[in-house]
Amino acid sequence: QVQLVESGGGLQQAGGSLRLSCAASTRTFSNLALGWFRQVPEKEREFVATISWINGTTYYADSVKGRFTISRDNAKNTVYLQMNDLKPEDTDDYYCAASPIVVVSAAGLKFWGQGTLVAVSS
């Protein structure tokens, strides 16, 4: 079982930065791929970024490439999402997810955090 708790969301102006954190309660953190997804009500959960457990390989959605950076600290069981140059369209609830393999789709993922709200004003 994996429990995930996100933090770091909030209100930011366009062009600003935020860093999200996701702390995991599990003994197998270093063997898990971690990802960030985002969602607005009545829409599907959208892939943002993911990082593998094998060699730290990262993947990003085109909409955030060059602005967001995902990283992990296995010693702290924590994954981060550094968000720079924020835009109003980045406004969403952001969710952390864990999986044995790298995935870029929310379908079928079992382990989710409760979400943290990011709001970007223009």
Buried (B, 14 or more C-beta within 10 A) or exposed (E): EBEBBBBBBEEBEEEEEBBBBBBBEBEEBEEBBBBBBBBEEEEEBBBBBBBBBEEEEBBBBEBBEEBBBBBBEBEEBBBBBBBBEBBEEBBBBBBBBBBEEBBEEBEEBEBBBEBBEBBBEE
